[in-house]
Structures are given as C-alpha cells and as structure tokens.
C-alpha cells in the first residue's frame, strides 16, 4: 500500500497519509502536547478502526525502525548487520561494568 501526504486541513500539528489506491485507508498522526503523547490512528474511509497513544520515546523508536526499513529497501546488504544494536548495547554494558570495577 502506497501512502501519500494529504494537504493539512486539520488542527495544527496533525498529519494524514492516505493510501494511493482508492483513498479508503489512512494513517493519522496527532500530537497532544498537554499529555506529552502522540496518537497514531488507522482510518478506513471516515471511520477510525484503531489507535495508539505513544510516548516520545516510543515515537522515536518507531521512527528509527521505519528509517531502518527504508535503508534496507535502498541497500539490502544492510540486513546482514542484524543485531548490531544489541551487540553495541552489550558492549557498552561490559565497558560500564569494567569501569565500575576499576573505580570500586
């Protein structure tokens, strides 16, 4: 399904992407500054069929995953570095433990 941005005719800060085929499906993103959350909702025609309220950290994680997926589409060889994030995290944990042992 290809999505396309739709002119913003909604409250400030809300974005909508509609499916290119038949425009019967859409994704809407709505920030809610007072609560510090962002709502991601799925629409079929003029009816909301599901939504998520995401924290800023969850939005950042989603954006990171989407960016990674786009990178893999551009360069399939990037799929070979699967688990890189976990390996870096493990390495950082081991370094922190070594530093703690050396200081203690």
Buried (B, 14 or more C-beta within 10 A) or exposed (E): EEEEEBEEEEEEEBEBBBBEEEEEBBBBBBBEEEEEBBBBBBBEEEEEEEEEEBEEEBBEEBEEEEEBEEEBEEEEEEEEEEEEEEEEEEEEEEEEEEEEEEEE
